[in-house]
Amino acid sequence: MKKKRAVIGRECVACGCCMEVCPKSAISIYRGSYARINEELCIGCGLCAKECPAAVISIEGY
């Protein structure tokens, strides 16, 4: 089974909505300009993708 993880597109506006709903605190806002995923903490649950108002987060398997 492939592990899932969140991937954030370049169109991220750093609103922080994804960061607030992440159950593992795997998302942070980098330099106030975009969100970053800590791949070691991300469990691929998809909550961030559902919450993103810009729809720039996807869940991928690898």
N, C-alpha and C positions, 0 to 999 in steps of 0.2 A: 504494500500500500504506500502510495506517495504521501509525503508530508505536505500539508497546505501552509501557505503563508500569504500575508497581505502584501500587495505591491501598490505604491502610490505613484500616480502619474505626475508629470512635470507641471500640470495645470493647477496643482494644489495652491490654495490661497491662504494656508496656515490659519484657518478659523479655529482649530482646536477641538472641533466636535468629535473627531475620531479618538483623540487622546482621552477625552472624558469618559468614553464608553468602553475603552479597552480593559478587560478584566485582569490582564497581566502587566499593565503599565508598560507595554512594549512600544508605545508611540510617544515621540517628543517633537516639539517644534524647534527646528534648527534655525538659529539666528533670526527668528521672527519672520522667516520667509517661506518655509515649507515644512511639512511633517516628515519625520524619519521613522522607520521601523527598525527595532532591534530584532533581528532575525532569530536570535537565540531565545528570546522571550515570546515571540509571536506563536500562537497556537493555531492560527488560521480559522478562527471561529466565525469571522465575517461580520461581526457587530460593527466594526469601523466602516466597512463598505456600505452597510445599510444606513448608517448615520450620516455619511458624507453628503452635504448639500450640493457639492459640485460633481458628484458621481465620478471621482477620479481614482477611487480605490478598487482594486480587483483582488480576488483570491485565486492564487495559482498553486498548482501542485508541482513538486519537483522531486 
